[in-house]
Amino acid sequence: MKKPLLKIILAMLILTLWIFLGGCAAETEISAVNTEDIPLMIDVSPDDWFYRYVMTGLRFGLIEDVDDGRFEPDRNVTRAEFITMLGRLHEYGNETIGTPGVGEIYTHYLDWAVETGLIQSNVHGDLMPNAYITREQMAMIVFRYIEAFELRAYFASYWGVGTALFSDYHDMSYSARGPIEFLRVRLLVCDTPGSLFRPRDYTTRAEALEILVRICSAVYDLKHPMGH
């Protein structure tokens, strides 16, 4: 066989091998990306008002699916559940809280919340982890978190955006009015006359996630909180 012909055949073999290996590498890289899909929840639809909060909450690691791939948006949140979501929010940009895997899933988050002054026990010394949390209690914990970790500056530009008070302002506990006002102006933006905050109602999972995702959006995405 003549040398020029041999060189051509070798060049073609090398080119074929390079294309094959390159193609395999590209396919492997794409497959690796596709394995990182956000899990789908069968009770969450793109048409739901809370869809964006669920998807963002999953991205930040605030929530996990409950059972059988469900989010259960309308289920009331317990104190332990809310503190766990808030603790995961804090862990996103900070160190891991406590020692995961010791005791109940929420134990180290409750200890952290007590140490940082976010929650208190009742007169009997009970943290009441399984008690449902009201909307005004949620507001007070969120406000304490923002104050404790000096996050107020992230929301300074929102001052004065909202003007209309919630029409059930006088139904709120006196100590909760300041925190709720903070949320109204900086995280909820209430401008509609007659809007209700429903301070004594229990907080649903969707409502809790909305507030926490708005905080994540302002602090970590460096953009205005998302509206409906």
C-alpha positions as CSV (number, residue, x, y, z in Angstrom):
1,M,0.0,0.0,0.0
2,K,1.3,3.4,-0.9
3,K,2.3,5.7,1.9
4,P,-0.1,8.6,0.9
5,L,-3.1,6.3,0.9
6,L,-2.0,4.9,4.3
7,K,-1.8,8.4,5.7
8,I,-5.3,9.2,4.4
9,I,-6.8,6.0,6.0
10,L,-5.1,6.7,9.3
11,A,-6.4,10.3,9.3
12,M,-9.9,9.1,8.6
13,L,-9.7,6.6,11.5
14,I,-8.4,9.2,13.9
15,L,-11.2,11.6,12.8
16,T,-13.8,8.9,13.3
17,L,-12.5,8.1,16.7
18,W,-12.4,11.8,17.8
19,I,-16.0,12.3,16.6
20,F,-17.1,9.2,18.5
21,L,-15.4,10.1,21.7
22,G,-16.5,13.7,21.5
23,G,-20.1,12.7,20.9
24,C,-20.1,10.4,23.9
25,A,-18.6,13.1,26.1
26,A,-21.3,15.6,25.0
27,E,-24.1,13.1,25.6
28,T,-22.8,12.3,29.1
29,E,-22.7,16.0,30.0
30,I,-26.2,16.6,28.9
31,S,-27.5,13.6,30.8
32,A,-25.8,14.9,33.9
33,V,-27.6,18.2,33.6
34,N,-31.0,16.5,33.0
35,T,-30.7,14.6,36.3
36,E,-30.9,17.8,38.3
37,D,-34.5,18.5,37.4
38,I,-36.7,20.0,40.2
39,P,-39.2,17.3,41.4
40,L,-42.8,17.7,40.2
41,M,-45.6,17.8,42.7
42,I,-49.0,16.4,41.6
43,D,-51.0,19.0,43.6
44,V,-49.1,22.0,42.2
45,S,-50.1,23.5,38.8
46,P,-48.6,26.4,36.8
47,D,-52.1,28.0,37.1
48,D,-51.9,28.1,40.9
49,W,-51.0,31.5,42.5
50,F,-48.4,29.8,44.7
51,Y,-46.7,27.9,41.8
52,R,-43.8,30.3,41.5
53,Y,-43.2,30.2,45.3
54,V,-43.2,26.4,45.3
55,M,-40.7,26.2,42.5
56,T,-38.5,28.8,44.0
57,G,-38.8,27.2,47.5
58,L,-37.6,24.0,46.0
59,R,-34.7,25.8,44.4
60,F,-33.7,27.3,47.7
61,G,-34.2,24.0,49.6
62,L,-36.9,25.5,51.8
63,I,-39.4,22.6,51.3
64,E,-39.5,19.0,50.2
65,D,-42.5,17.1,48.9
66,V,-44.7,15.6,51.7
67,D,-46.1,12.2,50.7
68,D,-46.6,10.7,47.2
69,G,-45.1,13.8,45.6
70,R,-47.6,16.3,47.2
71,F,-47.0,19.8,48.5
72,E,-50.4,20.1,50.3
73,P,-50.6,23.9,49.9
74,D,-53.8,24.4,52.0
75,R,-52.6,22.4,55.0
76,N,-52.0,24.5,58.1
77,V,-48.4,24.9,59.2
78,T,-47.2,23.9,62.7
79,R,-44.7,26.0,64.6
80,A,-42.1,23.3,64.0
81,E,-42.7,23.2,60.3
82,F,-42.5,26.9,59.9
83,I,-39.3,27.2,62.0
84,T,-37.8,24.3,59.9
85,M,-38.5,26.2,56.6
86,L,-37.1,29.4,58.1
87,G,-34.0,27.5,59.3
88,R,-33.5,26.1,55.8
89,L,-33.8,29.6,54.5
90,H,-31.0,30.7,56.9
91,E,-28.8,27.8,56.0
92,Y,-29.0,28.7,52.3
93,G,-26.6,31.6,52.8
94,N,-25.0,30.6,56.1
95,E,-23.6,27.7,58.0
96,T,-25.6,24.5,58.8
97,I,-27.7,24.8,61.9
98,G,-27.1,22.3,64.7
99,T,-26.6,18.6,64.0
100,P,-29.1,17.2,61.5
101,G,-30.3,13.7,62.1
102,V,-30.4,14.0,65.9
103,G,-33.9,13.7,67.4
104,E,-36.9,14.9,65.4
105,I,-36.2,16.5,62.0
106,Y,-37.1,19.9,63.5
107,T,-35.3,19.7,66.9
108,H,-32.1,21.5,66.0
109,Y,-34.1,24.2,64.2
110,L,-36.2,24.8,67.2
111,D,-33.1,25.0,69.4
112,W,-31.6,27.6,67.0
113,A,-34.9,29.6,67.0
114,V,-34.9,29.7,70.8
115,E,-31.2,30.7,71.0
116,T,-31.6,33.5,68.5
117,G,-34.8,34.8,70.2
118,L,-37.1,34.0,67.3
119,I,-39.6,32.0,69.4
120,Q,-40.4,31.5,73.1
121,S,-42.0,28.8,75.1
122,N,-45.4,29.2,76.8
123,V,-45.8,29.7,80.6
124,H,-45.3,26.0,81.1
125,G,-42.0,26.0,79.2
126,D,-43.5,24.2,76.2
127,L,-42.4,25.3,72.7
128,M,-45.6,23.7,71.3
129,P,-44.0,22.4,68.1
130,N,-47.2,20.7,66.9
131,A,-49.4,23.7,67.4
132,Y,-50.6,25.5,64.3
133,I,-49.1,28.9,63.8
134,T,-51.3,32.0,63.2
135,R,-50.6,34.5,60.5
136,E,-49.7,37.2,63.1
137,Q,-47.4,34.8,64.9
138,M,-45.7,34.1,61.6
139,A,-45.2,37.8,60.9
140,M,-43.6,38.3,64.3
141,I,-41.2,35.5,63.8
142,V,-40.2,36.7,60.3
143,F,-39.7,40.2,61.7
144,R,-37.5,38.9,64.5
145,Y,-35.5,37.0,62.0
146,I,-34.9,40.1,59.8
147,E,-33.9,42.1,62.9
148,A,-31.7,39.4,64.5
149,F,-29.6,38.9,61.4
150,E,-29.6,42.5,60.3
151,L,-31.4,42.1,57.0
152,R,-33.5,45.2,57.2
153,A,-31.2,47.0,54.6
154,Y,-32.4,44.5,51.9
155,F,-35.9,45.9,52.3
156,A,-35.1,49.6,52.8
157,S,-36.0,50.5,49.2
158,Y,-39.5,49.3,49.7
159,W,-40.3,51.9,52.4
160,G,-43.5,53.8,51.6
161,V,-44.6,51.6,48.7
162,G,-47.8,50.5,50.3
163,T,-50.2,53.1,51.7
164,A,-53.4,51.3,52.7
165,L,-53.7,49.7,56.1
166,F,-55.2,46.3,56.4
167,S,-58.9,46.8,57.3
168,D,-58.6,44.3,60.2
169,Y,-55.7,46.3,61.7
170,H,-57.5,46.6,65.1
171,D,-58.0,42.8,65.2
172,M,-54.3,42.3,65.5
173,S,-52.4,41.9,68.8
174,Y,-50.8,45.1,69.8
175,S,-47.3,43.5,69.7
176,A,-47.9,42.1,66.2
177,R,-49.0,45.4,64.6
178,G,-45.4,46.6,64.0
179,P,-44.2,43.3,62.4
180,I,-47.3,43.1,60.2
181,E,-46.9,46.7,59.1
182,F,-43.3,45.9,58.2
183,L,-44.5,42.9,56.1
184,R,-47.3,45.0,54.6
185,V,-44.9,47.7,53.3
186,R,-41.9,45.7,52.4
187,L,-43.1,42.1,51.5
188,L,-46.8,42.2,50.9
189,V,-47.4,45.8,49.5
190,C,-51.1,46.3,50.4
191,D,-52.6,49.2,48.5
192,T,-56.1,47.9,48.1
193,P,-58.7,49.4,50.5
194,G,-60.5,46.7,52.5
195,S,-57.7,44.2,52.2
196,L,-57.5,41.7,55.1
197,F,-54.5,40.2,56.8
198,R,-56.5,37.7,58.8
199,P,-54.1,37.8,61.8
200,R,-55.8,35.1,63.9
201,D,-56.2,32.6,61.0
202,Y,-53.8,29.7,60.8
203,T,-51.0,29.9,58.2
204,T,-51.2,27.5,55.3
205,R,-48.1,26.0,53.7
206,A,-48.6,28.1,50.6
207,E,-48.9,31.3,52.6
208,A,-45.8,30.5,54.7
209,L,-43.7,29.7,51.6
210,E,-44.8,32.9,49.9
211,I,-43.3,35.1,52.7
212,L,-40.1,33.1,53.0
213,V,-39.5,33.0,49.2
214,R,-40.0,36.8,49.1
215,I,-37.2,37.1,51.7
216,C,-35.0,34.7,49.7
217,S,-35.7,36.7,46.5
218,A,-34.8,40.0,48.2
219,V,-31.7,38.8,50.0
220,Y,-30.2,36.2,47.7
221,D,-31.5,37.0,44.2
222,L,-31.0,40.8,44.8
223,K,-34.3,41.7,43.3
224,H,-37.7,43.0,44.4
225,P,-40.0,40.4,46.1
226,M,-42.3,38.7,43.6
227,G,-45.9,39.7,43.4
228,H,-48.9,37.7,42.5
